Amino acid sequence: MQGFIYHNPTKIIFGNGAIEKIGEITAPVAKKVLYLYGKNSIKENGIYETTIKSLRKAEVEVVEYGGVKANPVLSHTREGIKLARREKVEAIVAVGGGSVIDEGKAIAAGVVADHDVWKFYDGSGTTVKTALPILTVLTMSATGTEMNGGTVITNEDTKQKIGIMSPRLQPLTSILDPTTLYSVSTEQTAYGAVDAITHLLESYFTKEDTYTPIQDRYAEGIIKTLVEITPKIQVCPTDCSCRASFMWAATLAWNGLAPSGVGAWNAPNHLIGHSMSALYDTPHGASLSITLSGWLPWYAEQNENNKKQLLQFGKAIFDTTTVEDTIEHFRDWCRLIKSPTKLSDIGVDESGLVQIAKNIGENAPLWGLPQYTAEFCESILRRCK
């Protein structure tokens, strides 16, 4: 195990009915907030009414800003920054899934910056020095952004989907109420599960240290749980026990614990998936199930350590004994939950494949993966056909 520093300051309030606490936890932090959300789903399922009522009861003034896209975009973020500055809000309350919270973090950083918010993302070396306080009410589990300092934004003009990490973007408090997931569709539940699993698999497969039994068991336990319960949730969306386990599993998948002690690691599947989303607006989880379907066979072919790790994964999750069976069982599980495994599933043809590979190659240096050239990525993507 390698040396590391782990610090996670986000307070989690977990449980049925927890969303009613948003007012009392916000009032000591700010008297005027930007209330950020996506489309109208929170108004249809009662989350909007409950949270607004709680904030008003606590005498917190609310400036509403809706319309966050599933892949949050820079133009909407910039408008949010303008609104937050004009209204002189003191904090961000993000009510939604990973996209809403990610844009909330970008707004929180951009409001107090003396430059355009994209400079945090464009690889220029500009870092977040300060940000408005961020509080979240999670309504869709997937990204783990409710308990980390990460944020991902898409620049529509440059066709770049880029993420950054900063401890200053760590939410102060996140409310995790499993009942908010009841209305999440079977499709989005599938994509959330794949996203959470991929967060764990990135460091699991690319780690520098080849002997990390604690981290391996941690990842395998969460992945096995998600593999088992996701189909159950799709059949019974209001199974509170499964929803609660799903919600906490996704948070634990990307709160910094899994890679602690594994040494250097990287995120090639997210790199590839982000380009799919930037060019085709592919749901994040869908892009990852496609990417993994092609990347895993390549990974196993590189060396014996990789093959051994993939076999360990297969034995722990699917009780398989060969690389081929492990990969096919993973694909079968994705198909079971209806998450795509081929580029053709999302309408990408040969020219689209080349376009995605080119986009990946252009952005790979920002991810510390210059070896992921357009030519190399074409070879990976062809395994996804």
N, C-alpha and C positions, 0 to 999 in steps of 0.2 A: 504494500500500500504506500502511495506517495503522500508527502506532506500536503496539508491544505488548511485554509481558514474558512470556517462556515459561520455565517451570521445571517439570520432571517428575522427581521424585526416586525413582519406583518402579523397583526393579531387576527386570528380566525374566530368568528362566531358561527358555530355550526348547529343546525337543528331545525326541526319543523317549526314554522312560525317566526324564524329569526329575522325575516325581513322587516318585521314591525319595529325592530330596534334601530333602524337606520337614522331616525331623527335624534335619538338620545346619544348616539356615538358621533354624530356630525356636529351637534350644537357646540360642544367645547372646542371644536376645531375651527369652525367658520360660521358666520351669520348669513352669508350670501354665497350660494354655490351654483356652478354650472351643472345642471342635471342632464346628463348625456345618455342617449338611448338610440336604438336602431329604428326599426319600423314600428308598426302598430301592434305587434303581438303582445307587448306588455300591457297595452290598454285593453286587449281582448281577454287576457287571462287573469286580470285583477292585480297584477304586480304593480302597475303604474299607480292605481288608486291607493293601494296600501302604502307604498313608499312615499308618495306625495303627502298623504294624510299624516304620516309619521313625521315627516320633515316640517310640515306646517304646525303641527302640534308642538314641536320643539322650537318653534319660532325661527326657523331657518328659511330665509328668502330664497326662492328657486327661480333660476333663469333656465328655461327649457331649451334643449338643442337636440333634435332628433334627426333621423335619416342616415345614421352610420351604415355603410354597406358591409356585406359579409366579408369582403376583402377591403378594409378601410383605405380610403384614398386621400392623397395629399390635398386636393382642392377642398374637400369637405373639412379637413383638419385645419387648413388655413382660415377658413371662414369661422370655425369654432374659436380659434385664437383671437380673431378680431372681435367676436361677440364677447368673449370672456374679458378682454381688455376694456371694451366699451362699458361693460356692466360692472367692472371692477370686482369680479368674483374673488372669493378668498380660498376656494377649494373646488375640486372636481368630484362629483358623485356620479360614477359610471354604473348604469343599471343595464346589464346585458351579458353577452358572452365575451369571448376573447377579442373579437373585433371592436366592440364598444370600449372595452377596458384599454385595449392597445391604443386606440385613438385618444381616449381620455388621457393617457400618459403623455402622448405626443403634444396634446394641447397644454397639459400642465407644464411641460418643459418649454414649449414655444411662447407661452404668455409672458414669461419673465426673461426671455432671451432677447439680445439686441441684434439678432440676425434672423434670417428665414429658418424655419424649423427643419427644412430638408438638409441643412448643413450638418445636423446631427447624424444623418443617415448616409450621406453621399461619399463617405470614405475620406473626407478632408481632414479627419483627426479632431474635429470639433466635438467636445464632450459636454455632457449635461453637468452644469455646476450647481444648479438649484432648480426647483420646480414647485408648483403649487401642491399642497397636500392632496392625496388621492384616496378616496374611499369607494369601495365597490360593493354592488349587490350582484352576485353571479346568477345568471339565468340559463346558462348553457355551459356544460363542463367539457373541456377539451384541452385548452392551451396551457393551463396552469398559471396564466398571467395574473390571476388574483393573488398569487403568493410568490411572485418574482418581479424582477426589475426590467423585464423584457417588453419590447413593443415593436410591432411590424407595421409598416405603412407602404402602400403602393403609389408610386409616382406615375400617373396616367400618361404624362408627356414622354417620359423616358422609358416607359415600360419596365420599370424596376420595382421589385418588391423586396424591401430591405429591412432587416431587423437590427436593433441595438439593445444592449444591456447596460443598465446603470443602477446602482444602489439607491440613487435619488428618485428613481421612478417606482420604488417598492411601495405598494399601497400601505397606508397606515393601518387600516382595518378592512377586512373583506368578510361579507356576510354570505354564508353558504347554507341555503335553505333547500333541502332536497325536494320539497313540494314544488319549487319553481321549475323543476325539470319535467313535471308531468305532461306539459303541453309540447315538449320538444319532439319533433317528428322522428319517425323511425330512421329516416335518411340522415338527419343531423346527429342522431344518437350514434349511428354507425361511424360517421366521419369524426365525431368526438373521440370515440374509442380508438380509432386508427391513429389519430393525432397523439393522444396520450401514450399509446404503445410506442410510437416512433420516437417520442422524446426519450423514452427509456432505452430504446435500441441504439440510438446514435452513440452514446458513450459505451454501451454494452459491447458493441461490435468494433468501435474504432479506438478504444482506450489504449494508452501507452503501456500500462502495467498489465501483464498477462495473468497475474494471480490476484484476483480481487473477489474472494468468495462472498464477503458481506454484501458488496455492491451487486454482485450477480444474483444472489438470492433475493435481495430487495427488489430488483427489477423483475425477476421471474415471478415473484409472488404477486406483484401488482398486475403484470401482464396476464398471468393465468386467471386472476380474478376478472379482469375485463373481458377476456375471451369467453369465460363461462357465463357472465351475467348479461352481456350485451344482447344476445338473442332473446333472453328472458324478458328484458325490458321492452324489446320491440314487440313482443307478444302482449305484454301487460305493462303499458306505460306508467301506470300508477302504483306499481310495486314499490312501496316506499323503502323497504330494506335494500333492494337492488339499486334504486336510484341513489340512496345515501352512500352505498359502497362505491358506485360509479363516480359520484361527485368527489368523494375524498380521494379515490384512486387517481383521478385526473390531476388533482391538485398536488398530490405526492409525486406524481410522475415528473413534474418540472418545477420543483421548489428548491433545487440546488443540491438535494441530498444524494441523488443517484450517482452523479459523477464525482462526488467528493472522494478524493483519494485514488482515483484511477489514473492520474497523470494527464498528459495532453490527450485531447480527443477532438473530434470535429463532427460536423452535421451535414454530410453530403446529400442525404435524402431530402432534408429541408431546402438545401440549395436548389436541387433539381425541381422539387415541388413548387417552390416559390416562382420559378419561371413559368411553369404551367399556369399558375394562378394569375400572374401578371399579364400573360398574353391571351389566355382563354377564360379568365375569371372562374377557373375551376375551384370548387370548394376545397379548402386546404386539406382536409382528411382524404378526400378523393384523390388528390394529386399524390399523396403519400402512399396510399395503397398501390397505386400504379407504379410509382417509383421503386418501392421495395420489391415488387414482383420482378423487376428487372435487375435491381442492384444486388439482391441477395445471391443469385447464381454467380455473378461476377465476383463478389466478395469471397465466396467459398473457393474459387479457383486460384486465388492469389498465393496462398501458402497454407501449410499444415495447421498453424495456430488459428487462422480464420476458420478453417474447416472444423477444427475441434470446437471452437466457440459456437458455431452454428449448430453442430450436433448436440452440444449441451443445451442450447435453446430449444431444439426440437424435442429432446427427451423430457425436459422440464415442462413444456407447454402442451405438446401434442402426443407425447410418448412415442415418438418416432425414432428410428435408428439409422437413417441414411439422410444425406444432404437433400437428395431429390425428394424424398417423402416429406421432409420438413418444409421445404419450399412449397410443395404442392398442398400440404395441409394448411399452410398460411394462406395461400391463394383460395383454397376452398372455404376457409373461414371468412375471408373477405367477401366471397360470393354469397355465402350464407347470410351475411348481414347486409348484402347489396351495396358494397363499396367496390368501385371498379378496379380491375387489375390490368387493363390494357388501354393503350392510348386510343384505340378505336372506340372504346366505350364512351369517350368524351368527344368523339368526332374529330380527332387529330389524324390527318393523313400524312403522306410522306413529306410534303412541303412544310406542314406544320411541325413535324418532327425536327426537320433541319432548322426551322426558325427557333424552336425551343432550345435546341442544342447551342445555337449561336448566342442566345440570350444568357444561357447558363455560363458559357465561356467568358462572356463580357463581365459578368458579375462575380465569378469565382474568386478573383483576387481579393475582393472585399470580405470574403468568407475565410481567407487564409487557405484557399484550396486552388492555387494556380494550376495544378496538374489537371483540373477538371476543364480541359480545353473543349472547344466546340466539337472537334473531331472525336475526342475521347467520349464525350457525352452522347454523341450520336450512337456510338457502339453500345452504350448502356441503354439508351432509349429504344434501340432496335430489339432488345430483349423484352420490351414492354408491349410489343405489337401483337 
